[in-house]
Amino acid sequence: MSDYAKDVLVSAEWVEEHLEDFESDDDDYRLVEVDVDTELYDESHAPGAVGWNWETDLQDQVERDILEKEDFEALLGSAGISEDTTVVLYGDNANWFAAYTYWQFKYYGHDDVKLLDGGRDYWVENDFPLTDEEPEFSEVEYEASGPRESIRAYRDDVENAVEKGLPLVDVRSPEEFSGEVLAPPGLQETAQRGGHIPGASNVSWAAVTNDDGTFKTAEEIEELYAEEGIEGDSTVVAYCRIGERSSVAWFALHELAGYDDAINYDGSWTEWGNLVGAPIEKGSGD
């Protein structure tokens, strides 16, 4: 994994070798599972892994937003995570919400965080250890150094990107991109209008991963985005429906390819597609 711009991925084998560290109450290491299917963790998980529910643990419960800084600090402290803890995140769907959580960690200034390459599916399908026992760790005080606004896009940033012709990457399905559907089957967060942000390229989040859910090489990722004219020399905005799939693309662009001006629009289509007067394009964009 040395060809990546940053040391942000660990293999399943590495995690297995460090399970004793993850199970220890010492706060040097923590393993955290965050799934799309919030019931998976209760069924089984890697030994020592803490389970977070993306709907209730990683979202503001009043406003539509990520966690407030103090809530983020409380969540990490309750899991025995300190400012110096090495945190490894993983989850189902090739790390959708693990990547989203990773992005929040970076936003609030926690640098020593990594993704388990391949996520939960890779761990389970390759017969790595599983348990249904939930660990208990001593709580600690956590003080976040962020936020780091340079990796987050807001509505104004997207409007600016559209006006200046900066690259936007829509990582949703072709059907969502064209406006044929508002959301993947079974998912409830939608918008009043379908389509995509004008000028956006449709590059699926899955295009940066292999069939087994592990990430492609940095060279393959660079070639993928270069085909859309994205070469890391300008701001690039990634978005999806609610910000989780775009976090996978942001991770690939910012962390693996080293495109430091890549930003994640976590408001994504459920914000843009609900705005009165916001410009929308329909169709494939070809």
Secondary structure as UniProt FT lines:
FT   TURN            2..3
FT   STRAND          9..10
FT   HELIX           12..17
FT   HELIX           19..23
FT   TURN            27..28
FT   STRAND          29..35
FT   TURN            38..39
FT   HELIX           40..43
FT   TURN            47..48
FT   STRAND          49..53
FT   TURN            54..57
FT   HELIX           69..78
FT   TURN            79..80
FT   TURN            83..84
FT   STRAND          86..90
FT   HELIX           92..107
FT   TURN            108..109
FT   STRAND          113..116
FT   TURN            117..118
FT   HELIX           119..125
FT   TURN            126..127
FT   HELIX           149..151
FT   HELIX           155..164
FT   STRAND          168..170
FT   HELIX           174..178
FT   TURN            185..186
FT   TURN            198..199
FT   STRAND          201..202
FT   HELIX           205..208
FT   TURN            211..212
FT   HELIX           218..226
FT   TURN            227..229
FT   STRAND          236..239
FT   HELIX           245..250
FT   HELIX           251..256
FT   TURN            260..261
FT   STRAND          262..264
FT   HELIX           268..272
FT   TURN            273..274
FT   TURN            276..277
//
